[in-house]
Amino acid sequence: MPSTVLLQSGAAGLFAIFGLFLLLVGLALVVWTYQDAQKNSSHPAFLWAIVVFLAPILGIVLYLLLGRDGR
């Protein structure tokens, strides 16, 4: 029985690390989108950052397709 407890606690730690990694990647996407939109978009950068924050995958795809001004 003690080995089951060790496996459960190890899985919880792994999920916590994975969750923290996803959170950091999401925040990095928001920061990158905001900085890039300030340079390469005629739309408000703050609004693009909110879109990416609320819907990360869809938001970054929309920003790359619609948000950046063509050069």
C-alpha positions, 0 to 999 in steps of 0.5 A: 500500500505505501507504494501506491501513495508514492505513485500518486504523489509523484503523479501530482508533482508531475502534473503540477510541473506540467501545469506551471510549464503551460502557464509560463508558455501562455504568459510568454505568448501574451507578452510576445503578442503584445510586444509584436503588435506594438511594432507590427500592427495597426490594431491596439496591442492590448486587445490582441494580448487579451485575445491571446490570453483568453483563447491562446491557440485560437488567439495566436492563430488569429493574430498571425493571420489577421493582426499583423500588417503585411509588409 
